[in-house]
Amino acid sequence: MSGSTTMGELKAANGLPVDIDCGNSKKIVINKFLCQQRVSFLDYIFGGCEIGVHIAIDYTMSNGPTNDPDSLHYYTP
């Protein structure tokens, strides 16, 4: 059993079913065919998309607990 079709035939069907004859009175019917462009991350970048990155480092715990009088972040009520 063998049968073949081309991408052009599938596109030319415009949403109608496509019959592929496989011999011995057997056929394959493609009822729906959808061709979509797959976009990659690099396509967005090369297309002009700009990405901003902000980095913040929290050093508050490295200065000790806030209830320790020797801490730079000592909090007195």
Stockholm file with secondary structure:
# STOCKHOLM 1.0

chainA/1-77         MSGSTTMGELKAANGLPVDIDCGNSKKIVINKFLCQQRVSFLDYIFGGCEIGVHIAIDYTMSNGPTNDPDSLHYYTP
#=GR chainA/1-77 SS CCCCCCHHHHHHTTTSCEEEEEETTEEEEECCCCCCCCCCHHHHHHTTCCCCCCCCCCCGGGGCCTTSTTSTTCCCC
#=GC SS_cons        CCCCCCHHHHHHTTTSCEEEEEETTEEEEECCCCCCCCCCHHHHHHTTCCCCCCCCCCCGGGGCCTTSTTSTTCCCC
//
